Amino acid sequence: MVVAAAPGVHLPCDAAVGNRPRQDERLGNPPRRRGRRAGAVSVRVVLAVTAASADPADPLAGLVVGDRPDPEPEDGWVTVDVRAASLNHHDLWTLRGVGIKEERLPIVLGCDAAGVDAEGNEVIVHAVISSPGWAGDETLDPRRSLLSEVHDGTLAAKVAVPAGNVVPKPGALSFEEAACLPTAWLTAYRMLFTNSGAAPGGTVLVQGAGGGVATALIVLGRAAGMRVWVTSRSEEKRAQALGLGAHEAFESGARLPDRVDAVMETVGAATWSHSLRSLRPGGTLVVSGATSGADPSADLNRVFFLQLSVVGSTMGTREELGRLASFCEAAGVRPVIDTVLPLTDARTGFERMLGGDLFGKVVFTV
Ligand SMILES: NC(=O)c1ccc[n+]([C@@H]2O[C@H](COP(=O)([O-])OP(=O)(O)OC[C@H]3O[C@@H](n4cnc5c(N)ncnc54)[C@H](OP(=O)(O)O)[C@@H]3O)[C@@H](O)[C@H]2O)c1
């Protein structure tokens, strides 16, 4: 979007966001100016959802929905017109000041998006940004970042990423569905198919059935021929998990009918002990999150006596994202979406996630 304004005057330029303070006042960035005619300047701006400040106690205080300068791609980067973007806990952590330095703010939030590149190709954006010169599994690059940590993220009408950070969007998936894949679904894919060692016919336990990663684990595990058991504190979420394809659903902490081959853990402290107790000898606990706390008892006696493996898992590679998209198309599975909202109403989506009562992903359309 281009706005012509007299020098020094910054006009509101998107009716959807109404009267706002000056962009440079709100976000601390000078607007980019392109061209000058008859005393006017052109300012290219896009709608974006930004973390302007961080507050551990009140994360939504720093959330700004408004204009940002168009992203300027670096050499070797491309710009994607975002059609849909999805929300992750990562975005709330950023607003709390976790995992980001204050000098990085303001920054556009968001890791996940699907859209259209400059050649008109429908693409999914891969959120893991390798450091220059890195080759191999980008999740192992110690200097990697996720979109919205160093570079502006995906909750915007446009996002700039390295040219290698897009994969083709299968035509069978809508933009909203494809926008769910890059973080929660990719994490679930790597946990199950790269790190758990579980094979079709094996039994996996998914803790905390309602989360974005957990719902992905249920759908992917079922589609791959695994027996999928889930736990949840909520009867409603247990019923929804069964509807998604889980074979059995148990109350959190319940004694299981049998030991499982692998446990998928994202809840953390609240379920850790149950996860270790649920594994068969030689089983694998894959952990990618710790929503309820990161310091449970390690229960080392159980770990070594039963020869359990505890495997950390984070995000996935571009290649895994491509395979995940193909898997969804080939197996006919689709991401679970809780809510779809216009990007202008992003605050409502953040409030829903903060309320903690989600079943699946919150998606914003542009
Ligand atoms: N490493 C990575 O690459 C990566 C990627 C994505 C996400 N993550 C992390 O993974 C975690 C999961 O994220 P998410 O968005 O999928 O889900 P989430 O909303 O954080 O919730 C996961 C589940 O945790 C359970 N839970 C929360 N607090 C609990 C408590 N006090 N006691 C018992 N259960 C509790 C809830 O299950 P019930 O209500 O069903 O019991 C909830 O559905 C987050 O911490 C996120 O930061 C990591």
PDBQT file of the ligand as one rigid body, heavy atoms in Angstrom, charges set to zero:
ROOT
HETATM    1  N1  LIG A 401      10.375 -26.883  20.434  1.00  0.00    +0.000 N 
HETATM    2  C1  LIG A 401       9.627 -26.420  19.446  1.00  0.00    +0.000 C 
HETATM    3  O1  LIG A 401      10.059 -26.356  18.317  1.00  0.00    +0.000 OA
HETATM    4  C2  LIG A 401       8.238 -26.004  19.747  1.00  0.00    +0.000 A 
HETATM    5  C3  LIG A 401       7.335 -25.754  18.711  1.00  0.00    +0.000 A 
HETATM    6  C4  LIG A 401       6.012 -25.448  19.031  1.00  0.00    +0.000 A 
HETATM    7  C5  LIG A 401       5.640 -25.354  20.361  1.00  0.00    +0.000 A 
HETATM    8  N2  LIG A 401       6.559 -25.527  21.337  1.00  0.00    +0.000 N 
HETATM    9  C6  LIG A 401       6.187 -25.462  22.756  1.00  0.00    +0.000 C 
HETATM   10  O2  LIG A 401       5.365 -26.588  23.028  1.00  0.00    +0.000 OA
HETATM   11  C7  LIG A 401       4.441 -26.249  24.051  1.00  0.00    +0.000 C 
HETATM   12  C8  LIG A 401       3.064 -26.631  23.588  1.00  0.00    +0.000 C 
HETATM   13  O3  LIG A 401       2.533 -25.646  22.782  1.00  0.00    +0.000 OA
HETATM   14  P1  LIG A 401       1.110 -25.793  22.162  1.00  0.00    +0.000 P 
HETATM   15  O4  LIG A 401       0.788 -24.508  21.551  1.00  0.00    +0.000 OA
HETATM   16  O5  LIG A 401       1.058 -26.996  21.344  1.00  0.00    +0.000 OA
HETATM   17  O6  LIG A 401       0.131 -26.119  23.368  1.00  0.00    +0.000 OA
HETATM   18  P2  LIG A 401      -0.256 -25.352  24.748  1.00  0.00    +0.000 P 
HETATM   19  O7  LIG A 401      -1.415 -24.460  24.525  1.00  0.00    +0.000 OA
HETATM   20  O8  LIG A 401       0.950 -24.782  25.373  1.00  0.00    +0.000 OA
HETATM   21  O9  LIG A 401      -0.821 -26.492  25.622  1.00  0.00    +0.000 OA
HETATM   22  C9  LIG A 401      -0.387 -27.789  25.646  1.00  0.00    +0.000 C 
HETATM   23  C10 LIG A 401      -1.254 -28.532  26.619  1.00  0.00    +0.000 C 
HETATM   24  O10 LIG A 401      -0.680 -28.421  27.895  1.00  0.00    +0.000 OA
HETATM   25  C11 LIG A 401      -1.666 -28.819  28.816  1.00  0.00    +0.000 C 
HETATM   26  N3  LIG A 401      -1.432 -28.047  30.020  1.00  0.00    +0.000 N 
HETATM   27  C12 LIG A 401      -1.166 -26.747  30.113  1.00  0.00    +0.000 A 
HETATM   28  N4  LIG A 401      -0.966 -26.391  31.402  1.00  0.00    +0.000 NA
HETATM   29  C13 LIG A 401      -1.124 -27.526  32.127  1.00  0.00    +0.000 A 
HETATM   30  C14 LIG A 401      -1.058 -27.826  33.500  1.00  0.00    +0.000 A 
HETATM   31  N5  LIG A 401      -0.772 -26.885  34.403  1.00  0.00    +0.000 N 
HETATM   32  N6  LIG A 401      -1.280 -29.087  33.897  1.00  0.00    +0.000 NA
HETATM   33  C15 LIG A 401      -1.543 -30.049  32.994  1.00  0.00    +0.000 A 
HETATM   34  N7  LIG A 401      -1.628 -29.807  31.659  1.00  0.00    +0.000 NA
HETATM   35  C16 LIG A 401      -1.417 -28.564  31.250  1.00  0.00    +0.000 A 
HETATM   36  C17 LIG A 401      -3.008 -28.561  28.186  1.00  0.00    +0.000 C 
HETATM   37  O11 LIG A 401      -3.622 -29.798  27.973  1.00  0.00    +0.000 OA
HETATM   38  P3  LIG A 401      -5.069 -30.176  28.502  1.00  0.00    +0.000 P 
HETATM   39  O12 LIG A 401      -5.795 -28.912  28.761  1.00  0.00    +0.000 OA
HETATM   40  O13 LIG A 401      -5.609 -30.963  27.367  1.00  0.00    +0.000 OA
HETATM   41  O14 LIG A 401      -4.841 -30.983  29.722  1.00  0.00    +0.000 OA
HETATM   42  C18 LIG A 401      -2.648 -27.982  26.849  1.00  0.00    +0.000 C 
HETATM   43  O15 LIG A 401      -3.511 -28.403  25.825  1.00  0.00    +0.000 OA
HETATM   44  C19 LIG A 401       4.608 -24.756  24.328  1.00  0.00    +0.000 C 
HETATM   45  O16 LIG A 401       5.348 -24.605  25.514  1.00  0.00    +0.000 OA
HETATM   46  C20 LIG A 401       5.379 -24.249  23.126  1.00  0.00    +0.000 C 
HETATM   47  O17 LIG A 401       6.178 -23.131  23.454  1.00  0.00    +0.000 OA
HETATM   48  C21 LIG A 401       7.835 -25.867  21.054  1.00  0.00    +0.000 A 
ENDROOT
TORSDOF 0
